[in-house]
Amino acid sequence: MNARQCLEEARAAGADFQRAINVFVDDFRRADDELRSQLVNESIGAQPGKLEGLIAAVVSALCRESGVETPDWAGTTGSPEPFFVIPAKSFELRLRLMIESPPPFRCRNVFVPENYLSRA
């Protein structure tokens, strides 16, 4: 699954968007560098949004992790409003996520636990 397909599936899944993100993360990590580049090269679109910011952050973090060049579109895509990927109703949890979110997420206005991309 490439990044654009991930966005489409995440949108279609509604509240279960995390499943599409997990599949994308797994597909990216299993791929070789050439395929990794192919999975992220196609832009997901220019419209800002919560899921767009999340996917751009995931792409940026995975590219950094693997040494693959981050595509230009990922550097210009973010969420127009703060997006807490896990329900964060309390001030304390919001603050914690804002502090521990890795830079590729925080700079896109997306807030996740520090181990968000860890997979068992």
C-alpha positions in Angstrom: 0.0 0.0 0.0 1.4 3.4 -0.9 0.9 6.7 1.0 -2.0 7.8 -1.2 -3.8 4.5 -0.9 -3.2 4.7 2.9 -5.0 8.1 3.0 -7.9 6.7 1.0 -8.3 3.7 3.2 -7.9 5.7 6.4 -10.6 8.1 5.3 -12.9 5.2 4.4 -12.3 3.6 7.8 -13.4 6.6 9.8 -12.6 6.0 13.5 -10.7 2.9 12.6 -8.1 4.8 10.5 -5.2 3.4 12.5 -5.5 0.0 10.7 -4.6 1.6 7.4 -1.7 3.4 9.0 -0.4 0.1 10.5 -0.6 -1.7 7.2 1.3 1.1 5.5 4.0 1.1 8.2 4.4 -2.6 7.9 4.5 -2.5 4.1 7.1 0.3 4.2 9.4 -1.5 6.7 9.3 -4.8 4.8 10.2 -3.1 1.5 13.7 -2.5 0.0 14.8 1.1 -0.5 13.7 1.2 -4.1 10.2 0.1 -3.2 10.1 2.4 -0.2 10.7 5.4 -2.5 7.9 4.2 -4.7 5.5 3.9 -1.8 6.0 7.5 -0.8 6.8 9.4 -4.0 3.2 10.0 -5.2 1.7 13.0 -3.4 -1.3 12.4 -1.2 -2.8 15.8 -2.3 -2.3 19.4 -1.4 -5.3 19.8 0.8 -4.4 20.1 4.5 -6.2 17.9 7.0 -5.8 15.8 10.1 -5.2 12.5 8.3 -3.1 14.2 5.7 -0.9 15.6 8.4 -0.7 12.2 10.1 0.3 10.4 7.0 2.9 13.1 6.1 4.4 12.7 9.5 4.5 8.9 9.3 6.1 9.1 5.9 8.7 11.7 7.2 9.5 9.6 10.2 9.8 6.3 8.3 12.0 7.9 5.6 14.3 9.3 8.3 14.4 5.9 10.0 15.3 4.1 6.8 17.5 6.7 5.2 15.2 7.1 2.2 14.8 10.7 0.9 11.6 12.3 2.2 9.4 13.4 -0.7 8.7 17.2 -1.0 5.0 16.8 -0.5 5.5 15.4 3.0 7.4 18.6 4.0 4.5 20.8 3.1 1.6 18.8 4.4 0.2 19.2 7.9 -2.9 19.4 10.0 -4.6 22.8 10.2 -5.6 22.2 13.8 -4.1 20.1 16.6 -4.8 16.5 16.0 -4.4 14.1 18.9 -4.3 10.6 17.4 -5.5 9.0 20.6 -8.4 10.4 22.5 -6.9 13.1 24.8 -9.6 14.7 26.7 -7.6 15.7 29.8 -5.2 18.6 29.9 -2.5 16.3 31.3 -2.7 13.8 28.5 -2.7 16.5 25.8 0.3 18.1 27.4 2.1 14.7 27.6 1.4 14.0 23.9 2.5 17.5 22.9 5.8 17.0 24.7 6.7 13.5 23.7 5.5 13.5 20.0 8.5 13.0 17.8 9.5 16.1 15.7 8.1 14.8 12.4 4.6 14.7 14.0 4.8 17.8 16.3 5.9 20.1 13.4 2.8 19.0 11.5 0.5 19.7 14.4 -0.1 16.0 15.0 0.4 14.6 18.5 1.1 10.9 19.2 2.9 8.9 21.9 6.6 8.7 21.5 6.4 5.0 20.6 3.6 5.5 18.0 5.5 3.8 15.2 6.6 0.8 17.3 5.1 -2.4 16.2 5.1 -5.8 18.0 
